[in-house]
Amino acid sequence: MSKDFWQKIKKPIIGLAPMDGYTDSAYRRICKDLNPEIVTYTEFTAAIGLKYGAKKLKEKLYFERKEKPIIAQIFGKDTDSFIKAAQLCEEMGFDGIDLNMGCPSKKVVKSEQGVALRKKPDLAFKLIEAVAKNVGLPVSVKTRLGLNDAHDLLEFALGAEQAGADMICVHARTFKEPYKVPAHWEPVYELKKHLKIPVLGNGGIVSLEDGMKKLGDLDGFLIGQASIGNPWVFLPEKQQPQTFEEKIPMIKKHAQMLLELRGEKYGSHHIRKLLLAYVKNIPNAKSYRLRLVQVANLEEIYEVLDEIAEVIL
Ligand SMILES: Cc1cc2nc3c(=O)[nH]c(=O)nc-3n(C[C@H](O)[C@H](O)[C@H](O)COP(=O)(O)O)c2cc1C
């Protein structure tokens, strides 16, 4: 994709937010099945690992055509790793590179990556500039409001734009705020007034309709947690399935794709938390917990899903 991808793409941009441990290729394909228009992101991937060609990390970046437009998200703190990783992503056929400047996880922040880069804006700008100059792909930045508040968001975003960022997405919570607290969108709306590049908002959106209400003058929004166990969030509310039985074919497809992607052993371990999320709102969900956290192959997954559907009919 050319550098003006974010300017040219149809607005409002709607995307699946990157979520480590969730939004792998199978998850993304399920969401794209339901809404082919959405933009997807990979889970965040360590630039330094990619630079040294780590096989596992390259596997993490696996994607299929149908997931496009797809953005590779990388994190790190040194220009050389960022450039090499971004070039690899370009070779792999990604549509854009996103630089993670928002991750609050202890491990990432302790090593001065993710949201910690907000404490070192000059380094952040150097990284953006280095990637923007060395790849032909559009470069975006995903960050938070700030560390404790949003006082430096505008300054940071203007610096990012000047360094060559083609889009910025703001998760409307601070570093200190857990994922469940209400997001504060006002600083993001204010930011939009001052930037030339597209601005996306993210945080606490529970449906497309909710996203449209929160959109204001922004260019788009990303949905994260509300899609876990509920990829139908990318459908208008009126088109969403009404019963668990209606959801089953998609859940089975997710399981099948995940086991294909990761192999039976790892895939069936990984699907367990997703199955728990899929059944979360059904009556008596707790009573299926034990079965769901023990599934070891596709037959067992299908069996327990069919049983649940029969019981709650
Ligand atoms: C389990 C989990 C993993 C996440 N992993 C990433 C990640 O890899 N990269 C990233 O930029 N943000 C990550 N995030 C943040 C989300 O992209 C998003 O900004 C955040 O969840 C707020 O959106 P929401 O309220 O719609 O979930 C993660 C969030 C969660 C809950």
The ligand as an SDF file (V2000), in Angstrom:
LIG
                    3D

 31 33  0  0  0  0  0  0  0  0999 V2000
   -5.7510   -8.9800   26.0140 C   0  0  0  0  0  0  0  0  0  0  0  0
   -5.3450   -7.7060   25.3480 C   0  0  0  0  0  0  0  0  0  0  0  0
   -4.1990   -7.6750   24.5690 C   0  0  0  0  0  0  0  0  0  0  0  0
   -3.8050   -6.4840   23.9410 C   0  0  0  0  0  0  0  0  0  0  0  0
   -2.7060   -6.4920   23.1260 N   0  0  0  0  0  0  0  0  0  0  0  0
   -2.3880   -5.3540   22.4430 C   0  0  0  0  0  0  0  0  0  0  0  0
   -1.3420   -5.3510   21.4740 C   0  0  0  0  0  0  0  0  0  0  0  0
   -0.7170   -6.3700   21.1920 O   0  0  0  0  0  0  0  0  0  0  0  0
   -1.0630   -4.1690   20.8560 N   0  0  0  0  0  0  0  0  0  0  0  0
   -1.7650   -3.0110   21.1170 C   0  0  0  0  0  0  0  0  0  0  0  0
   -1.4760   -1.9670   20.5430 O   0  0  0  0  0  0  0  0  0  0  0  0
   -2.7600   -2.9990   22.0080 N   0  0  0  0  0  0  0  0  0  0  0  0
   -3.1110   -4.1430   22.6450 C   0  0  0  0  0  0  0  0  0  0  0  0
   -4.1780   -4.1340   23.4870 N   0  0  0  0  0  0  0  0  0  0  0  0
   -4.9860   -2.9040   23.5970 C   0  0  0  0  0  0  0  0  0  0  0  0
   -6.1300   -2.9170   22.5680 C   0  0  0  0  0  0  0  0  0  0  0  0
   -5.6440   -2.8550   21.2480 O   0  0  0  0  0  0  0  0  0  0  0  0
   -7.0710   -1.7420   22.7930 C   0  0  0  0  0  0  0  0  0  0  0  0
   -6.3360   -0.5650   22.6490 O   0  0  0  0  0  0  0  0  0  0  0  0
   -7.7130   -1.7670   24.1760 C   0  0  0  0  0  0  0  0  0  0  0  0
   -8.1820   -3.0570   24.4980 O   0  0  0  0  0  0  0  0  0  0  0  0
   -8.8440   -0.7630   24.2620 C   0  0  0  0  0  0  0  0  0  0  0  0
   -9.8730   -1.0680   23.3710 O   0  0  0  0  0  0  0  0  0  0  0  0
  -11.2220   -1.8050   23.8800 P   0  0  0  0  0  0  0  0  0  0  0  0
  -11.7130   -1.0480   25.0610 O   0  0  0  0  0  0  0  0  0  0  0  0
  -12.1320   -1.7940   22.6910 O   0  0  0  0  0  0  0  0  0  0  0  0
  -10.8010   -3.1870   24.2570 O   0  0  0  0  0  0  0  0  0  0  0  0
   -4.5690   -5.3000   24.1350 C   0  0  0  0  0  0  0  0  0  0  0  0
   -5.7140   -5.3470   24.9260 C   0  0  0  0  0  0  0  0  0  0  0  0
   -6.1090   -6.5210   25.5300 C   0  0  0  0  0  0  0  0  0  0  0  0
   -7.3700   -6.5370   26.3640 C   0  0  0  0  0  0  0  0  0  0  0  0
  1  2  1  0
  2  3  1  0
  2 30  2  0
  3  4  2  0
  4  5  1  0
  4 28  1  0
  5  6  2  0
  6  7  1  0
  6 13  1  0
  7  8  2  0
  7  9  1  0
  9 10  1  0
 10 11  2  0
 10 12  1  0
 12 13  2  0
 13 14  1  0
 14 15  1  0
 14 28  1  0
 15 16  1  0
 16 17  1  0
 16 18  1  0
 18 19  1  0
 18 20  1  0
 20 21  1  0
 20 22  1  0
 22 23  1  0
 23 24  1  0
 24 25  2  0
 24 26  1  0
 24 27  1  0
 28 29  2  0
 29 30  1  0
 30 31  1  0
M  END
$$$$
